[in-house]
Amino acid sequence: MADNRILLVEDDHSISDTVALNLRYVGYEVMVFGDGSAAAAYLAQDHSFDLALLDIMLPGIDGMEVCRRLKGQST
């Protein structure tokens, strides 16, 4: 299952740490970002994720905008 990549964007560190820990425990590769701007900048270079878990209210740009950018790159 190591080929399955998950993008996790959550500004609450206790939540993101817990979610990432559990996903990694069952074999997923997880990339964690604490704000929307950093996630969007990374997505400009690498958008090969199987799933994105996005908080809606984020510093920088919100989760909805991150989603729009991710969808725009998938075509």
C-alpha positions, -999 to 999 in steps of 0.1 A, spaced: 0 0 0 31 23 1 22 37 -34 -10 54 -20 -2 90 -12 -24 113 9 -22 151 11 -32 163 46 -37 200 51 -46 209 87 -35 238 108 -42 222 142 -10 202 149 -26 178 173 -52 168 147 -27 165 118 -3 146 139 -29 121 150 -44 116 115 -10 113 99 2 88 125 -28 66 120 -26 67 82 11 59 82 5 31 106 -18 14 81 7 20 53 -1 52 36 25 78 26 12 112 40 24 147 32 13 172 58 10 209 55 -2 234 81 -14 261 58 -31 264 24 -4 285 8 24 260 15 2 232 2 -6 250 -29 30 259 -36 39 222 -32 11 212 -54 25 233 -82 54 209 -83 39 176 -73 2 168 -75 4 130 -76 -19 123 -46 -46 97 -44 -65 115 -17 -66 150 -3 -78 157 33 -83 194 35 -94 216 64 -117 244 51 -105 272 74 -67 275 69 -41 302 71 -30 316 38 -56 303 14 -86 282 24 -91 245 18 -117 252 -10 -91 271 -30 -65 244 -24 -91 219 -38 -97 241 -69 -60 243 -76 -56 206 -72 -85 199 -95 -71 223 -121 -38 204 -122 -54 170 -126 -64 176 -162 
